[in-house]
Amino acid sequence: MTVPIVENSMMSLNVSRRIFLGSAAAFSAVGASYGAATQKPDTLILGLASYSLKDKKLKDVIEATKALGVRFVNIKPEAHLPYDSSPAQIADALRMLADAGLKLAGTGTTYLPMEDEGEIRQRFEFNKALRSPLMVIGPTVETLPVIERFVKEYDIQVAIHNHGPTDKYFPTPQSALNAIQGMDRRVGLCMDIGHTLRSGVNPTAAATQAGARLLDIHAKDVRAVNLAWVGVDVGDGDVGIAELFRQLVKMGYRGCCNLEYEVNTDDKLPGMQKSVAYMRGVLAGLAA
């Protein structure tokens, strides 16, 4: 999930993105009046991927989510609620979310590289106990048929996360879509828009192609610097956020756009706030 500095020849890529310019303060003002609590059906749901704060506790993730003014969170189990959590620990996590007025968007990324039905079932049992509607996954082509069978049994959606050029299984959204053709409609894609761009694919075009298979989005931004990609605050990179959001609204996308903030800094909250404010500013511009 980390955005590494990767050699890439994408410097010529021309993705339009700077439609909405202005100061961080201006975007923050927009965000204050256009929060998740007032989002309308014709806009997008913003949330937070807890992996953004992988070195913090769940309570810190919850406080950060509240500070961002979003209501949805995707929990990374290894970092914030282990798969072997007891029923009491799961109940406590659900209580913490409810007390904070937050909703669980899903869990993951959960890696399922082995055809181990016992392990795969345990992951579904975990999500069932957590009342999670979706599991972001890192499978293989070989494990997908087993996963699909459990999707039907548990009625929990799964979304394959693409991880860019270094991912030997699913580097691009299209590689995931190719693997799930003909599968249950609850088997879909979690598009990481930063990794998508690093792979030389326009995220807007990928979203259009995915259609109803697009179940979740990990939102980040990256910028090409000296033939390498670096993670930056959303709005400061080369991902066409406005173009993508316009298409998602047009498609009637109903999944979450979860900020996955991976900029290397000791204090992530200011950059996370700036990123969410930018995304809200884009949505406000589209709604105007």
LUMNUKE-287865 format. One record per residue (C-alpha): residue number from 0; residue in three letters; x, y, z. Coordinates in Angstrom, 3 decimals, decimal comma. Example, Ala and Ser with C-alpha at 12.3 -4.5 7.8 and 13.67 -1.06 7.14 Angstrom:
// residues 2
kolvo / kolke / x / y / z
0 / Ala / 12,300 / -4,500 / 7,800
1 / Ser / 13,670 / -1,060 / 7,140
END
This chain:
// residues 288
kolvo / kolke / x / y / z
0 / Met / 0,000 / 0,000 / 0,000
1 / Thr / 2,956 / 2,353 / 0,422
2 / Val / 3,697 / 4,682 / -2,482
3 / Pro / 7,355 / 3,941 / -3,168
4 / Ile / 9,677 / 6,001 / -5,320
5 / Val / 9,468 / 3,984 / -8,496
6 / Glu / 11,295 / 4,505 / -11,747
7 / Asn / 8,745 / 5,364 / -14,398
8 / Ser / 8,705 / 6,931 / -17,835
9 / Met / 5,382 / 8,675 / -17,287
10 / Met / 6,777 / 12,207 / -17,268
11 / Ser / 4,967 / 12,961 / -20,517
12 / Leu / 1,590 / 12,022 / -19,078
13 / Asn / -0,735 / 15,015 / -19,281
14 / Val / -3,580 / 14,615 / -16,841
15 / Ser / -5,701 / 17,695 / -16,269
16 / Arg / -6,056 / 18,314 / -12,546
17 / Arg / -5,617 / 21,936 / -11,533
18 / Ile / -9,202 / 23,018 / -12,160
19 / Phe / -9,664 / 24,020 / -8,565
20 / Leu / -6,907 / 26,289 / -7,306
21 / Gly / -6,688 / 28,323 / -4,159
22 / Ser / -5,317 / 28,291 / -0,698
23 / Ala / -5,695 / 25,495 / 1,823
24 / Ala / -7,712 / 27,914 / 3,923
25 / Ala / -10,201 / 28,423 / 1,125
26 / Phe / -10,642 / 24,700 / 0,711
27 / Ser / -11,053 / 24,305 / 4,456
28 / Ala / -13,836 / 26,872 / 4,414
29 / Val / -15,583 / 24,913 / 1,702
30 / Gly / -15,095 / 21,703 / 3,663
31 / Ala / -16,682 / 23,182 / 6,763
32 / Ser / -19,868 / 23,949 / 4,869
33 / Tyr / -19,852 / 20,799 / 2,768
34 / Gly / -19,137 / 18,090 / 5,324
35 / Ala / -19,907 / 14,398 / 5,091
36 / Ala / -22,978 / 14,847 / 7,262
37 / Thr / -24,584 / 16,996 / 4,560
38 / Gln / -23,530 / 15,005 / 1,530
39 / Lys / -26,306 / 14,551 / -0,999
40 / Pro / -27,120 / 11,457 / -3,077
41 / Asp / -25,604 / 13,090 / -6,180
42 / Thr / -22,171 / 13,539 / -4,641
43 / Leu / -19,508 / 11,259 / -3,210
44 / Ile / -18,906 / 9,744 / 0,217
45 / Leu / -15,534 / 10,629 / 1,689
46 / Gly / -13,871 / 8,493 / 4,346
47 / Leu / -10,520 / 7,504 / 5,810
48 / Ala / -8,468 / 4,358 / 5,317
49 / Ser / -6,998 / 3,635 / 8,750
50 / Tyr / -3,772 / 2,467 / 7,089
51 / Ser / -3,023 / 6,185 / 6,847
52 / Leu / -2,248 / 6,000 / 10,575
53 / Lys / -0,867 / 2,476 / 10,683
54 / Asp / 1,453 / 3,295 / 13,591
55 / Lys / -1,346 / 4,674 / 15,779
56 / Lys / -4,066 / 3,067 / 17,898
57 / Leu / -7,681 / 2,621 / 16,814
58 / Lys / -8,736 / 5,399 / 19,168
59 / Asp / -6,308 / 7,736 / 17,395
60 / Val / -7,772 / 6,743 / 14,028
61 / Ile / -11,257 / 7,514 / 15,308
62 / Glu / -10,191 / 10,918 / 16,615
63 / Ala / -8,502 / 11,716 / 13,297
64 / Thr / -11,584 / 10,666 / 11,356
65 / Lys / -13,703 / 12,989 / 13,466
66 / Ala / -11,183 / 15,797 / 12,993
67 / Leu / -11,450 / 15,357 / 9,231
68 / Gly / -15,221 / 15,723 / 9,397
69 / Val / -15,890 / 12,441 / 7,591
70 / Arg / -18,084 / 9,649 / 8,893
71 / Phe / -16,693 / 6,546 / 7,216
72 / Val / -13,557 / 4,568 / 8,023
73 / Asn / -11,922 / 1,492 / 6,520
74 / Ile / -10,069 / -0,450 / 9,214
75 / Lys / -6,743 / -2,124 / 8,525
76 / Pro / -6,933 / -5,252 / 10,722
77 / Glu / -3,222 / -5,880 / 11,211
78 / Ala / -2,764 / -2,323 / 12,443
79 / His / -5,948 / -1,546 / 14,362
80 / Leu / -8,081 / -4,625 / 15,038
81 / Pro / -6,374 / -8,011 / 14,603
82 / Tyr / -8,157 / -10,863 / 12,836
83 / Asp / -7,999 / -12,931 / 16,029
84 / Ser / -9,743 / -10,261 / 18,111
85 / Ser / -12,115 / -11,648 / 20,717
86 / Pro / -15,866 / -10,981 / 20,524
87 / Ala / -15,407 / -8,511 / 23,378
88 / Gln / -12,686 / -6,633 / 21,496
89 / Ile / -14,820 / -6,475 / 18,358
90 / Ala / -17,805 / -5,263 / 20,378
91 / Asp / -15,608 / -2,598 / 21,957
92 / Ala / -14,425 / -1,410 / 18,529
93 / Leu / -18,014 / -1,194 / 17,302
94 / Arg / -18,968 / 0,776 / 20,389
95 / Met / -16,094 / 3,203 / 19,842
96 / Leu / -17,221 / 3,791 / 16,262
97 / Ala / -20,847 / 4,264 / 17,265
98 / Asp / -19,978 / 6,630 / 20,110
99 / Ala / -18,001 / 8,733 / 17,649
100 / Gly / -20,836 / 8,758 / 15,117
101 / Leu / -18,753 / 6,865 / 12,586
102 / Lys / -19,630 / 4,093 / 10,153
103 / Leu / -17,471 / 1,199 / 9,031
104 / Ala / -16,841 / 1,375 / 5,295
105 / Gly / -15,009 / -1,942 / 5,281
106 / Thr / -11,725 / -3,588 / 6,209
107 / Gly / -8,454 / -4,287 / 4,503
108 / Thr / -6,384 / -4,679 / 2,604
109 / Thr / -6,609 / -8,368 / 3,555
110 / Tyr / -4,103 / -10,531 / 1,697
111 / Leu / -5,306 / -13,980 / 0,649
112 / Pro / -2,536 / -15,530 / -1,453
113 / Met / -3,043 / -19,156 / -0,387
114 / Glu / -5,884 / -21,545 / -1,172
115 / Asp / -6,459 / -22,068 / 2,536
116 / Glu / -10,210 / -22,318 / 3,041
117 / Gly / -9,860 / -22,213 / 6,810
118 / Glu / -7,981 / -18,918 / 6,729
119 / Ile / -10,299 / -17,395 / 4,146
120 / Arg / -13,373 / -18,402 / 6,145
121 / Gln / -11,861 / -16,893 / 9,281
122 / Arg / -11,434 / -13,571 / 7,483
123 / Phe / -15,085 / -13,636 / 6,456
124 / Glu / -16,140 / -14,583 / 9,985
125 / Phe / -14,151 / -11,637 / 11,296
126 / Asn / -15,900 / -9,264 / 8,894
127 / Lys / -19,271 / -10,769 / 9,744
128 / Ala / -18,700 / -10,226 / 13,465
129 / Leu / -17,599 / -6,657 / 12,747
130 / Arg / -20,688 / -6,128 / 10,582
131 / Ser / -18,411 / -5,008 / 7,780
132 / Pro / -20,119 / -4,561 / 4,403
133 / Leu / -16,913 / -4,928 / 2,387
134 / Met / -13,472 / -6,476 / 2,517
135 / Val / -10,674 / -4,964 / 0,444
136 / Ile / -8,523 / -7,887 / -0,620
137 / Gly / -5,203 / -8,839 / -2,149
138 / Pro / -5,918 / -12,276 / -3,657
139 / Thr / -4,448 / -14,301 / -6,495
140 / Val / -6,241 / -15,618 / -9,538
141 / Glu / -6,124 / -19,060 / -7,905
142 / Thr / -7,773 / -17,965 / -4,640
143 / Leu / -10,544 / -15,918 / -6,259
144 / Pro / -12,943 / -18,858 / -6,881
145 / Val / -12,775 / -19,821 / -3,192
146 / Ile / -13,274 / -16,194 / -2,173
147 / Glu / -16,273 / -15,877 / -4,480
148 / Arg / -17,862 / -18,918 / -2,848
149 / Phe / -17,558 / -17,289 / 0,574
150 / Val / -18,893 / -14,008 / -0,812
151 / Lys / -22,078 / -15,849 / -1,730
152 / Glu / -22,253 / -17,589 / 1,632
153 / Tyr / -21,632 / -14,505 / 3,792
154 / Asp / -23,090 / -11,792 / 1,527
155 / Ile / -20,041 / -9,599 / 2,083
156 / Gln / -18,574 / -7,682 / -0,827
157 / Val / -14,899 / -8,037 / -1,709
158 / Ala / -12,866 / -5,534 / -3,705
159 / Ile / -9,465 / -6,293 / -5,226
160 / His / -6,887 / -3,598 / -4,470
161 / Asn / -4,470 / -2,798 / -7,304
162 / His / -0,982 / -1,995 / -6,055
163 / Gly / 0,850 / -0,611 / -9,060
164 / Pro / 3,847 / -1,742 / -11,117
165 / Thr / 5,427 / -3,841 / -8,371
166 / Asp / 2,255 / -5,901 / -7,787
167 / Lys / 2,794 / -9,239 / -9,526
168 / Tyr / -0,885 / -10,177 / -9,259
169 / Phe / -3,019 / -7,082 / -9,837
170 / Pro / -0,963 / -4,017 / -10,790
171 / Thr / -3,819 / -2,233 / -12,584
172 / Pro / -7,600 / -2,021 / -12,273
173 / Gln / -7,940 / -3,801 / -15,608
174 / Ser / -5,919 / -6,788 / -14,394
175 / Ala / -8,423 / -7,213 / -11,562
176 / Leu / -11,426 / -6,746 / -13,848
177 / Asn / -10,083 / -9,374 / -16,230
178 / Ala / -9,805 / -11,874 / -13,378
179 / Ile / -13,373 / -11,415 / -12,091
180 / Gln / -15,275 / -11,474 / -15,362
181 / Gly / -18,431 / -13,514 / -14,897
182 / Met / -18,096 / -13,657 / -11,111
183 / Asp / -20,735 / -12,657 / -8,586
184 / Arg / -21,556 / -8,933 / -8,724
185 / Arg / -20,325 / -8,587 / -5,129
186 / Val / -16,776 / -9,327 / -6,298
187 / Gly / -15,298 / -6,076 / -7,525
188 / Leu / -12,508 / -3,537 / -7,502
189 / Cys / -10,999 / -1,205 / -4,918
190 / Met / -9,175 / 1,243 / -7,156
191 / Asp / -6,121 / 2,868 / -5,631
192 / Ile / -5,940 / 5,977 / -7,778
193 / Gly / -2,302 / 6,719 / -6,980
194 / His / -1,108 / 3,240 / -7,878
195 / Thr / -3,322 / 3,336 / -10,961
196 / Leu / -1,591 / 6,459 / -12,242
197 / Arg / 1,832 / 5,000 / -11,414
198 / Ser / 0,937 / 2,103 / -13,690
199 / Gly / 0,371 / 4,458 / -16,607
200 / Val / -3,422 / 4,262 / -16,419
201 / Asn / -5,785 / 7,223 / -16,195
202 / Pro / -7,947 / 6,654 / -13,077
203 / Thr / -10,970 / 8,267 / -14,730
204 / Ala / -10,769 / 5,910 / -17,682
205 / Ala / -10,307 / 2,965 / -15,305
206 / Ala / -13,352 / 3,971 / -13,259
207 / Thr / -15,435 / 4,251 / -16,408
208 / Gln / -14,347 / 0,818 / -17,540
209 / Ala / -15,015 / -0,733 / -14,140
210 / Gly / -18,567 / 0,570 / -13,928
211 / Ala / -20,624 / -1,292 / -11,346
212 / Arg / -17,595 / -3,423 / -10,423
213 / Leu / -16,027 / -0,378 / -8,778
214 / Leu / -16,926 / -0,961 / -5,129
215 / Asp / -14,350 / 1,122 / -3,262
216 / Ile / -11,660 / 3,750 / -3,832
217 / His / -8,437 / 4,461 / -1,986
218 / Ala / -7,791 / 8,138 / -2,638
219 / Lys / -4,253 / 9,474 / -2,703
220 / Asp / -2,182 / 11,700 / -4,936
221 / Val / 1,259 / 11,200 / -6,462
222 / Arg / 3,573 / 13,424 / -8,452
223 / Ala / 6,244 / 12,552 / -10,987
224 / Val / 9,600 / 13,999 / -9,899
225 / Asn / 12,798 / 13,217 / -11,805
226 / Leu / 11,329 / 10,083 / -13,406
227 / Ala / 10,043 / 8,819 / -10,062
228 / Trp / 6,703 / 8,960 / -8,253
229 / Val / 6,374 / 10,484 / -4,802
230 / Gly / 3,316 / 10,689 / -2,551
231 / Val / 1,909 / 14,191 / -1,966
232 / Asp / -1,154 / 15,841 / -0,453
233 / Val / -4,272 / 15,342 / -2,556
234 / Gly / -4,423 / 18,239 / -4,990
235 / Asp / -0,649 / 18,674 / -5,182
236 / Gly / 0,002 / 15,786 / -7,561
237 / Asp / -0,760 / 14,519 / -11,028
238 / Val / -3,960 / 12,559 / -10,368
239 / Gly / -6,886 / 14,228 / -12,112
240 / Ile / -9,119 / 14,477 / -9,034
241 / Ala / -11,709 / 16,820 / -10,559
242 / Glu / -11,957 / 14,763 / -13,723
243 / Leu / -12,288 / 11,548 / -11,710
244 / Phe / -14,882 / 12,910 / -9,282
245 / Arg / -16,945 / 14,302 / -12,140
246 / Gln / -17,051 / 10,862 / -13,739
247 / Leu / -17,837 / 9,100 / -10,461
248 / Val / -20,807 / 11,405 / -9,859
249 / Lys / -21,958 / 10,853 / -13,445
250 / Met / -21,720 / 7,076 / -12,937
251 / Gly / -23,730 / 7,236 / -9,728
252 / Tyr / -20,850 / 5,701 / -7,780
253 / Arg / -22,084 / 4,755 / -4,299
254 / Gly / -18,943 / 3,386 / -2,698
255 / Cys / -16,549 / 5,353 / -0,485
256 / Cys / -13,589 / 7,473 / -1,491
257 / Asn / -11,325 / 6,708 / 1,458
258 / Leu / -8,286 / 8,913 / 1,895
259 / Glu / -5,185 / 6,739 / 2,157
260 / Tyr / -2,558 / 9,238 / 3,216
261 / Glu / 0,987 / 7,980 / 2,787
262 / Val / 3,072 / 11,131 / 2,757
263 / Asn / 6,137 / 10,532 / 4,930
264 / Thr / 5,726 / 13,027 / 7,764
265 / Asp / 5,652 / 12,815 / 11,546
266 / Asp / 2,407 / 14,777 / 11,880
267 / Lys / -0,014 / 13,568 / 9,238
268 / Leu / -3,177 / 15,329 / 10,336
269 / Pro / -2,509 / 18,714 / 8,662
270 / Gly / -1,834 / 17,063 / 5,302
271 / Met / -4,839 / 14,786 / 5,732
272 / Gln / -7,035 / 17,792 / 6,503
273 / Lys / -5,694 / 19,625 / 3,471
274 / Ser / -6,355 / 16,564 / 1,296
275 / Val / -9,953 / 16,141 / 2,473
276 / Ala / -10,569 / 19,885 / 2,118
277 / Tyr / -9,314 / 19,731 / -1,458
278 / Met / -11,613 / 16,836 / -2,292
279 / Arg / -14,537 / 18,702 / -0,741
280 / Gly / -13,621 / 21,775 / -2,716
281 / Val / -13,709 / 19,748 / -5,916
282 / Leu / -17,124 / 18,337 / -5,016
283 / Ala / -18,429 / 21,785 / -4,164
284 / Gly / -17,229 / 23,047 / -7,519
285 / Leu / -18,949 / 20,200 / -9,326
286 / Ala / -22,191 / 20,861 / -7,453
287 / Ala / -22,165 / 24,608 / -8,161
END
